[in-house]
Amino acid sequence: MDRSANCSAYVDTYSAQVTDVQNAKHFDASVVISVNGDTCSITSNAVPNHDFNASGRFVTPLAEQSQVYSVPTNPTLADQPTSLSLQYDNAVFLNGVKLDLLAAGCFGVGNGRIGCNDMTAPYRYDPMAPSAGFGADEHNAHTQPNGAYHYHGNPMALFEQNNATAPSPVIGFAADGFPIFGSYIADGDTIRKAKSSYRLKSGTRPDGPGGTYDGTFVDDWEYVAGYGDLDECNGFVQDSVYGYVVTETYPHIMACFSGTPDASFRKRRQ
């Protein structure tokens, strides 16, 4: 397991043969990680390095893409975090598949699945909430209208999910260049899963969909400093290196950028 926070440690060409399980269709995954000066590029066809869609409800079948993301090899923390938005992909994993956490669906906007482009709109659905019904597969991923496979949360096949005996490896890089680690951290001599510092609000929603705060919406959660291990963006320092950490609960991987996202992560119109 490699825990290097510098993308240059992963320079190589990677490939895999995988299957869309429900459609019994085979794909060849391709990833090239390269470095030019102080910039690392991850080029892929957006096909994961694992079988997929055994349990998903994809509206659009997976289609190969032409993706190139660039990150600094030595990222720096910004003075203030940058909020996530629908304009930027959030990260790219070492298998070349992107992370796109936010849904474009809000309660009361259209059919609740698309069209909610105003980032100040309340009650944005969390695609990872079972009650939200976004059709993700067993890897917490599904496809966009152009067929691009992307994760909304824990990319299950990229690190040990149970009974890890060592801290989890780096599994990808956020758009600001900081690494993303799997869930397990070292707590003294104990290896355990990191805990998010977000918790569900208490009581019931005062408007909109009403009902108890149950995690269906991003608004159902609140950040409480010190409640868990991680900061507002879902990161912390391990072995003198800052990075984001996969968590079992919201925000799943990251809630904001602690650095400055690279322009290569800006979404193209589909």
Secondary structure, 3 states (H helix, E strand, C coil): CCCCCCHHHHCEEEEEEEEECCCCEEEEEEEEEEEECCEEEEEECCCCCCCECCCCCCCCCCCCCCEEEEEECCCCCCCCCEECCCCECCEEECCCCEECCCCCCECCCCCCCCCCCCCCCCCEECCCCHHHCCCCCCCCEEECCCCCEEECCCCHHHCCCCCCCCCCCEEEEECCCCEEECCEEEECCEEEECCCCEEECCCECCCCCCCECCCCEHHHEEECCCCCCCCCCCEEEECCEEEEECCCCCCCCCCEECCCCCHHHECCCC
